[in-house]
Amino acid sequence: MSLFKVYARALRYLGAYKLRVSVVVIANIILAAITIAEPILFGRIIDAISGKGEVKPILIMWAGFAVFNTIAFVLVAREADRLAHGRRATLLTEAFGRIISMPLAWHHQRGTSNALHTLLRACETLFGLWLEFMRNHLSTAIALVLLVPTALAMDLRLSAVLILLGIAYWIIGRVVMSRTKDGQASVERHYHTVFSHVSDAISNVSVLHSYNRIEAETSALRSFADRLLAAQYPVLDWWAIASALNRMASTIAMMVVLIIGTVLVQAGELRVGEVIAFIGFANLLIARLDLMRQFATQIFEARSKLEDFYALEDSVREREEPAGSGELNEVKGAVEFRNVSFGFANTSQGVHDVNFSVKAGQTVAIVGPTGAGKTTLVNLLQRVYDPQNGQILVDGVDITSVTRKSLRRHIATVFQDAGLLNRSISENICLGREGATEEDIMRAAEAAAACDFIESREDRYNTPVGERGNRLSGGERQRIAIARAILKNAPILVLDEATSALDVETENRVKAAIDNLRQNRTTFIIAHRLSTVREADMVLFLDSGRIVEKGSFTELSQSNGRFAALLRASGILTDDEVRKAHTAETEAA
């Protein structure tokens, strides 16, 4: 993407404040015109003094312009600051909302820290561009447009020097940008690496302490930072050279203007005041050229950050659900998988040709070895991923034809990782049901066997749980998650190892709560503790993403198949029980 396109797209975000930005733009144009008038008036003052003419009116006008310019600049800068700060805050909120609304598969593919880093750096970069546009960029462009023809009208010979200076600035800038383009892109990649490492380490700080990785992780970060500097220094060197060349060119240009001006005054072709006015023009032009150089540098440095952000925004818009997606309403809970297949890129994991149907209110237990596709199956039900082949129907409706929001409104999930936010216990419980009363929250906590430990806390339901619930034990976190699902009161329930973090006594209490919760709800239970699936209406045994056995708990335990072998291995069924069951089945046949 060219620098112009990067900059133009950055300015389009200001469209939210068209009227206020227009006022600032007009004020900048006026200020630019007044700035050019000052050296002309100053030159006339010098001519009036040297010719013993009337100086006072010109002095008053010059002073008036200076005072007005100062006051107007402060007011314009104040409004520009407010606009830039306000737009940055709204952009951060808007982009955040769009990003977190994306499917979980998108987040898994891109990475949370990458998206966060891209968003934060882009917001700061855009803020700087908006601020400079309203303060300097526009006034600089207007001033240059006015300066050049005014200088040409004053004297072509002196103007030629300034034109040559402008060409020199442009050539130097182009050369440096071409030399540093790849280097600046590399710098941004290194910034992403540094941020990702910091984010990853901090989010797993307990593991780092446990395995004495503090020094090792700090050393690794220092290594990443060194690579960042190694990529950054050559870019900085080129811009330092450019700055030196620009300063040299402007100094030479001023010397040439003075020499030519002196010769022309001595020849009687120009007045002293005209030369002084032109020198004022030259200083203005050099200052504006320096601003243009800084402007170009700013956009150049911003390009990689903003291109990443624009790509992020575009990918979000591409993945947004079609406007015509329907709403899933009044769900009873019948679920059907028809020839569903889904696979992950560069891996054999996924599910293949899955077929089963569940009536509303039934319970389905999904069992199988690690990596068999159990979690993938329920993720497909919640549209974390969409099937690559086949259909998933809820009450006869293809779930890809409805919005994810309306689908998930009817599904309550208890994850193996409780997934608590760094908020109070009460706020975590009522996540799935806004506007829940305190009594509702307490009833849900009681049903999840969470009341005892909550009441023992000094702040009770207002107790902060910490980051990812780190101020609670594993069992406490899980009970909060179960209370959250109970309060949501959805017709479809997904339990992903919901009791894995509980002790036996608490598990029995929570299991009773879950049994009550399952009543009249379609429930999917992913379980490694096979004792939790006895009451299931249907057991699906998955292996390598395929259903290898399907039936009730009793049917599969008597079939002497893979599920029965798993029950024996876990000590739930003895070989004698299996033989008796098999004999009874044979005699009945």
C-alpha positions in Angstrom: 0.0 0.0 0.0 1.4 3.4 -1.0 2.1 6.1 1.6 -0.7 8.2 0.2 -3.3 5.4 0.5 -2.2 4.6 4.1 -2.6 8.3 5.0 -5.9 8.8 3.2 -7.4 5.8 4.9 -6.2 7.1 8.3 -7.9 10.4 7.7 -11.2 8.6 6.7 -11.6 7.7 10.4 -12.1 11.4 11.1 -15.3 11.3 9.1 -17.2 10.7 12.3 -16.5 14.4 13.2 -17.0 16.0 9.8 -18.2 19.4 11.1 -15.7 19.9 13.8 -12.8 18.8 11.6 -14.0 21.1 8.8 -13.8 24.1 11.3 -10.3 23.1 12.2 -9.4 22.8 8.5 -10.7 26.3 7.7 -8.9 27.7 10.7 -5.7 26.1 9.5 -6.1 27.7 6.0 -6.5 31.2 7.6 -3.5 30.7 9.8 -1.4 29.6 6.9 -2.3 32.8 5.0 -1.5 35.0 8.0 1.8 33.3 8.4 2.8 34.2 4.9 1.6 37.8 5.4 4.0 38.3 8.3 7.4 38.4 6.4 5.8 40.7 3.7 4.8 43.1 6.4 8.1 42.8 8.1 9.9 43.7 4.8 7.7 46.7 4.4 8.5 47.8 7.9 12.2 47.7 7.0 11.6 49.6 3.8 9.6 52.2 5.7 12.3 52.6 8.3 15.1 52.9 5.8 13.0 55.3 3.6 11.9 57.3 6.7 8.2 56.6 5.8 5.2 56.0 8.0 5.9 52.9 10.1 3.2 52.9 12.8 0.3 51.6 10.7 2.3 48.7 9.4 3.7 47.9 12.8 0.2 47.8 14.3 -1.0 45.5 11.5 2.0 43.3 11.9 1.6 43.1 15.7 -2.2 42.5 15.3 -1.5 39.6 12.9 1.0 38.1 15.4 -1.4 38.3 18.4 -4.3 36.9 16.3 -2.0 34.1 15.0 -0.9 33.1 18.5 -4.5 33.0 20.0 -5.9 31.2 17.0 -3.1 28.7 17.0 -3.8 27.8 20.7 -7.5 27.5 20.1 -7.0 25.3 17.0 -4.4 23.1 18.8 -6.9 22.7 21.7 -9.7 21.6 19.4 -7.4 19.3 17.5 -6.2 17.7 20.7 -9.8 17.0 21.8 -10.8 15.7 18.4 -7.8 13.3 18.2 -8.2 12.0 21.8 -12.0 11.5 21.3 -11.6 9.7 18.0 -8.9 7.5 19.5 -11.2 6.4 22.4 -14.1 5.7 20.0 -11.9 3.8 17.5 -10.5 1.6 20.3 -14.0 0.8 21.5 -15.3 0.1 18.0 -12.4 -2.0 16.9 -12.4 -3.9 20.2 -16.1 -4.7 19.7 -15.6 -6.0 16.2 -12.5 -8.0 17.1 -14.0 -9.9 20.1 -17.2 -10.6 18.1 -15.2 -12.6 15.7 -15.5 -16.5 15.7 -13.2 -18.2 18.1 -11.5 -20.0 15.2 -10.4 -16.6 13.9 -8.9 -15.8 17.3 -7.2 -19.2 17.6 -5.6 -18.7 14.1 -4.4 -15.1 14.6 -3.5 -15.2 18.2 -4.8 -12.9 21.0 -1.6 -11.0 21.7 -1.1 -10.3 18.0 -4.5 -8.8 17.6 -4.2 -6.8 20.8 -0.7 -5.5 19.9 -1.9 -4.5 16.4 -4.9 -2.7 17.8 -3.0 -0.7 20.5 -0.1 0.4 18.3 -2.5 1.4 15.5 -4.6 3.5 17.8 -1.6 5.4 19.0 -0.2 5.8 15.5 -3.6 7.0 14.1 -3.9 9.4 17.1 -0.5 11.0 16.1 -1.4 11.3 12.4 -4.8 12.9 13.2 -3.3 15.3 15.6 -0.5 16.3 13.2 -3.0 16.6 10.3 -5.1 19.1 12.2 -2.2 21.0 13.7 0.5 20.9 11.1 0.0 18.8 8.0 -2.8 20.8 6.5 -1.4 24.2 7.3 2.0 23.1 5.9 0.4 22.0 2.6 -1.6 25.2 2.4 1.4 27.3 3.2 3.5 25.6 0.5 0.8 26.2 -2.0 0.7 29.9 -1.1 4.5 30.3 -0.6 5.7 29.2 -4.0 3.6 31.5 -6.2 4.1 34.4 -3.8 7.9 33.9 -3.9 7.8 33.6 -7.7 6.0 36.9 -7.9 8.6 38.6 -5.7 11.7 37.4 -7.6 12.2 34.5 -10.0 16.0 34.3 -9.5 15.7 33.9 -5.7 12.7 31.6 -6.1 14.7 29.3 -8.3 17.0 28.6 -5.3 14.1 27.6 -3.1 12.6 25.4 -5.9 15.9 23.6 -6.2 16.0 23.2 -2.4 12.5 21.6 -2.5 13.6 19.2 -5.2 16.7 18.2 -3.1 14.4 17.5 -0.1 12.2 15.3 -2.2 15.1 13.3 -3.7 16.7 12.7 -0.3 13.4 11.6 1.1 12.7 9.2 -1.7 16.1 7.6 -1.5 15.9 7.1 2.3 12.4 5.6 2.1 13.4 3.1 -0.6 16.5 2.1 1.5 14.5 1.7 4.8 11.2 0.2 3.6 12.1 -3.4 4.3 13.9 -2.5 7.5 10.9 -0.7 9.0 8.7 -3.7 8.2 11.2 -5.9 9.9 11.1 -3.6 13.0 7.3 -4.1 13.2 7.7 -7.8 13.1 10.2 -7.7 15.9 7.8 -5.5 18.0 5.1 -8.2 17.6 7.6 -10.8 18.8 8.6 -8.8 21.8 4.9 -8.1 22.7 3.9 -11.7 22.2 6.7 -12.9 24.4 5.8 -10.5 27.2 2.1 -11.3 27.0 2.7 -15.0 27.0 5.1 -14.9 29.9 2.9 -12.7 32.1 -0.2 -14.8 31.5 1.7 -17.9 32.6 3.7 -16.3 35.4 2.8 -19.1 37.9 4.3 -21.7 35.7 7.5 -19.6 35.2 7.9 -19.3 39.0 7.3 -23.0 39.5 9.9 -24.0 37.0 12.4 -21.2 37.8 12.1 -19.7 34.4 12.3 -16.0 35.4 15.9 -15.5 34.4 15.6 -17.6 31.2 12.5 -15.7 30.1 14.1 -12.3 30.8 17.1 -13.4 28.9 15.0 -14.5 26.0 13.2 -11.1 26.0 16.6 -9.3 26.1 17.5 -11.4 23.0 14.3 -10.3 21.2 14.9 -6.7 22.2 18.5 -6.9 20.8 17.2 -8.2 17.5 14.6 -5.3 17.5 17.4 -2.8 18.0 19.6 -4.4 15.4 16.8 -3.9 12.9 15.9 -0.4 14.1 19.4 1.1 14.2 20.1 1.0 10.4 16.7 2.7 9.8 17.6 5.4 12.3 21.0 5.8 10.7 19.5 6.5 7.3 17.1 9.1 8.7 20.0 10.7 10.5 21.9 11.0 7.2 18.8 12.4 5.6 18.4 15.0 8.3 22.1 16.0 7.9 21.7 16.3 4.1 18.5 18.3 4.4 20.2 20.7 6.9 23.2 21.1 4.6 21.0 21.8 1.6 18.9 24.4 3.5 22.1 26.1 4.8 23.6 26.3 1.3 20.3 27.6 -0.1 20.2 30.4 2.5 23.7 31.3 1.7 23.0 31.5 -2.0 19.8 33.6 -1.3 21.9 36.0 0.7 24.6 36.2 -1.9 22.2 36.7 -4.8 20.1 39.2 -2.7 23.2 41.2 -1.8 24.3 41.4 -5.4 20.8 42.5 -6.5 20.5 45.2 -3.8 24.0 46.6 -4.7 22.9 46.6 -8.4 19.7 48.5 -7.4 17.4 45.8 -8.7 15.9 45.0 -5.2 15.3 46.9 -2.0 16.7 45.8 1.3 13.2 45.2 2.7 12.3 42.9 -0.3 15.4 40.8 0.4 14.6 40.6 4.1 11.0 39.6 3.2 12.3 36.9 0.9 14.7 35.6 3.5 11.6 35.4 5.8 9.9 33.4 3.0 13.0 31.2 2.7 13.0 30.5 6.5 9.3 29.8 6.3 9.7 27.4 3.4 12.6 25.6 5.0 10.6 25.2 8.2 7.7 23.9 6.2 9.9 21.5 4.2 11.3 20.2 7.5 7.7 19.6 8.6 6.9 17.9 5.4 10.0 15.7 5.9 8.9 14.8 9.4 5.4 14.2 8.1 6.7 11.8 5.4 8.9 10.1 8.1 5.8 9.8 10.4 3.7 8.2 7.7 6.6 5.9 6.6 7.1 4.7 10.2 3.3 4.3 10.6 2.9 2.3 7.3 3.7 -1.2 8.7 1.7 -0.7 11.8 -1.3 0.6 9.9 -1.2 -1.9 7.1 -1.4 -4.6 9.8 -4.3 -2.8 11.4 -6.1 -2.3 8.0 -5.6 -6.0 7.3 -7.0 -6.9 10.7 -10.1 -4.6 10.1 -10.6 -6.0 6.6 -10.4 -9.6 7.9 -13.0 -8.8 10.6 -15.4 -7.3 8.0 -14.9 -10.3 5.7 -15.8 -12.7 8.5 -18.8 -10.8 9.7 -22.0 -12.7 9.4 -24.2 -11.9 6.4 -26.8 -9.2 7.0 -29.6 -11.7 6.0 -28.8 -14.3 8.8 -31.9 -15.3 10.7 -32.6 -15.5 14.4 -33.0 -18.8 16.3 -36.0 -18.4 18.6 -37.9 -20.6 21.1 -35.6 -23.5 21.0 -36.8 -26.9 22.4 -33.4 -28.6 22.0 -33.6 -31.3 19.3 -30.1 -31.6 17.7 -29.0 -33.5 14.7 -25.6 -33.9 13.0 -25.8 -35.0 9.4 -22.6 -36.2 7.8 -20.6 -33.5 9.6 -16.9 -33.3 8.8 -14.4 -30.7 9.9 -10.6 -30.8 9.9 -7.8 -28.4 11.1 -5.2 -27.2 8.6 -1.9 -29.1 8.6 -3.2 -31.8 11.0 -5.3 -35.0 10.9 -7.4 -33.9 13.9 -11.0 -33.0 13.5 -14.2 -35.0 13.0 -15.3 -37.1 10.0 -18.7 -38.1 8.8 -20.5 -37.7 12.1 -24.2 -38.7 12.2 -26.5 -38.8 15.2 -29.7 -37.2 16.4 -30.8 -36.2 19.9 -34.4 -35.5 21.0 -35.1 -32.5 23.1 -34.3 -33.2 26.8 -32.0 -36.1 26.2 -28.5 -36.4 27.5 -25.6 -37.3 25.3 -22.2 -38.4 26.7 -19.2 -38.0 24.4 -16.2 -40.2 25.4 -13.0 -41.3 23.8 -9.3 -41.0 24.0 -7.5 -37.6 24.1 -7.5 -36.0 20.7 -10.5 -38.0 19.5 -12.5 -34.9 18.6 -14.9 -34.6 21.6 -14.4 -30.9 22.2 -14.4 -30.2 18.4 -17.8 -31.8 18.2 -19.4 -29.4 20.8 -17.5 -26.5 19.3 -19.1 -27.2 16.0 -22.5 -27.2 17.8 -21.7 -23.7 19.1 -20.3 -22.5 15.8 -16.8 -21.9 17.1 -16.1 -23.6 13.7 -18.5 -24.2 10.8 -18.6 -27.6 9.2 -16.6 -28.1 6.0 -19.2 -30.8 5.0 -22.6 -31.7 6.3 -25.2 -29.9 8.5 -25.9 -29.3 12.1 -29.6 -28.8 12.9 -31.3 -27.4 16.0 -35.0 -28.0 16.0 -34.7 -28.7 12.3 -32.9 -25.4 11.5 -29.4 -25.3 9.9 -27.3 -23.4 12.5 -25.2 -21.8 9.7 -28.4 -20.0 8.6 -28.8 -18.1 11.9 -26.6 -15.7 13.8 -24.1 -17.0 16.2 -25.5 -14.7 18.9 -29.0 -16.1 18.6 -27.7 -19.7 18.6 -25.5 -19.2 21.7 -28.3 -17.5 23.5 -29.8 -21.0 23.8 -26.7 -22.8 24.8 -25.1 -22.8 28.3 -21.5 -24.1 28.5 -19.4 -25.1 31.5 -15.8 -25.4 30.2 -13.0 -27.5 31.7 -11.2 -24.2 32.2 -13.9 -22.3 34.1 -13.0 -19.1 32.2 -13.6 -16.5 34.9 -13.1 -12.7 34.2 -11.2 -10.5 36.6 -14.4 -9.3 38.2 -16.5 -10.1 41.2 -18.1 -13.5 41.9 -21.6 -11.9 41.3 -20.5 -10.4 37.9 -19.1 -13.7 36.8 -22.2 -15.7 37.7 -24.6 -13.3 35.9 -22.5 -13.1 32.6 -25.1 -15.1 30.7 -28.1 -13.2 32.0 -28.0 -9.5 32.3 -30.3 -7.9 34.8 -30.4 -11.0 37.1 -31.4 -10.1 40.6 -29.3 -10.8 43.7 -31.8 -13.5 44.7 -31.4 -15.2 41.2 -27.6 -15.2 41.6 -27.8 -16.6 45.1 -30.2 -19.4 44.0 -27.9 -20.3 41.2 -24.9 -20.4 43.5 -26.8 -22.6 46.0 -27.7 -25.0 43.2 -24.1 -25.2 42.2 -23.0 -25.9 45.8 -21.0 -22.6 45.8 -22.8 -20.8 48.7 -20.6 -22.2 51.4 -17.3 -20.8 50.2 -18.9 -17.6 48.9 -20.5 -16.8 52.3 -17.1 -17.5 54.0 -15.5 -14.6 52.0 -15.5 -11.1 53.6 -17.0 -9.5 50.6 -19.2 -12.5 49.8 -20.6 -12.1 46.2 -18.6 -8.9 45.7 -15.3 -10.8 46.1 -13.0 -10.2 43.1 -11.9 -13.6 41.6 -8.6 -12.3 40.2 -7.2 -12.8 36.7 -8.7 -16.0 35.3 -10.0 -16.7 38.8 -6.6 -17.1 40.4 -7.9 -16.1 43.8 -10.1 -19.1 43.9 -9.3 -22.8 44.1 -10.0 -25.0 41.1 -13.1 -26.4 42.6 -14.4 -23.0 43.5 -13.8 -21.7 40.0 -15.7 -24.6 38.6 -18.7 -24.1 40.8 -18.9 -20.5 39.8 -18.9 -21.6 36.2 -21.7 -24.1 36.9 -23.7 -21.4 38.7 -23.3 -19.2 35.6 -24.8 -22.0 33.4 -27.6 -22.6 35.9 -28.5 -18.9 35.9 -28.5 -18.7 32.1 -31.3 -21.4 32.0 -30.7 -22.3 28.4 -32.5 -25.3 26.7 -29.1 -26.8 25.5 -26.4 -27.5 28.1 -22.8 -28.4 27.3 -20.6 -29.8 30.1 -16.9 -30.1 29.1 -15.4 -32.0 32.0 -17.5 -29.8 34.3 -16.6 -31.7 37.5 -13.0 -32.4 36.8 -11.6 -30.0 39.4 -13.9 -31.1 42.2 -13.3 -33.4 45.2 -15.5 -36.4 45.6 -17.8 -34.9 48.2 -18.3 -31.6 46.3 -18.6 -33.5 43.0 -21.5 -35.5 44.4 -23.3 -32.2 45.5 -22.6 -30.6 42.1 -23.6 -33.7 40.3 -27.0 -33.6 42.0 -27.3 -29.9 40.9 -26.4 -30.9 37.4 -28.9 -33.7 37.4 -31.6 -31.2 38.3 -30.3 -28.8 35.7 -30.4 -31.5 33.0 -34.2 -32.0 33.5 -36.0 -31.0 30.3 -32.7 -29.8 28.7 -30.7 -31.3 25.9 -27.3 -32.0 27.5 -23.9 -32.8 26.0 -21.4 -34.2 28.5 -17.7 -34.5 27.6 -16.3 -36.7 30.3 -13.1 -38.7 31.2 -14.7 -39.8 34.5 -16.9 -42.4 33.0 -19.0 -42.6 36.2 -20.5 -39.3 35.3 -22.2 -40.7 32.1 -24.3 -43.5 33.6 -27.5 -41.6 33.2 -26.9 -40.6 29.6 -29.6 -41.5 27.1 -26.9 -41.9 24.4 -23.1 -42.5 24.6 -20.9 -41.6 21.6 -17.5 -43.2 21.6 -15.2 -41.2 19.4 -11.8 -42.2 18.1 -9.8 -40.3 15.5 -12.7 -38.1 14.9 -15.2 -40.9 14.0 -18.0 -42.4 16.0 -17.0 -46.0 16.5 -19.7 -46.9 19.0 -23.1 -45.4 19.7 -25.8 -46.5 22.2 -27.0 -46.2 25.8 -24.7 -46.8 28.7 -26.2 -50.2 29.4 -26.0 -51.3 25.7 -22.4 -50.3 25.2 -21.3 -51.7 28.5 -22.8 -55.1 27.6 -21.4 -55.1 24.0 -17.9 -56.0 25.0 -16.5 -53.3 22.7 -14.3 -50.3 23.1 -16.5 -48.6 25.6 -16.8 -51.7 27.8 -13.0 -52.1 27.7 -12.7 -48.5 28.9 -15.1 -49.2 31.7 -13.0 -52.2 32.8 -9.8 -50.2 32.6 -11.3 -47.5 34.8 -12.6 -50.1 37.3 -16.2 -49.3 36.8 -17.1 -52.7 35.4 -15.3 -56.0 36.3 -14.7 -58.8 33.8 -17.3 -60.9 35.6 -20.0 -58.2 35.2 -19.2 -57.9 31.5 -19.4 -61.7 31.0 -22.7 -61.9 32.9 -24.1 -59.0 30.9 -22.9 -60.6 27.7 -24.4 -64.0 28.7 -27.8 -62.4 29.6 -27.8 -60.6 26.2 -27.1 -63.8 24.4 -29.8 -65.8 26.2 -32.3 -63.0 25.6 -31.5 -63.2 21.9 
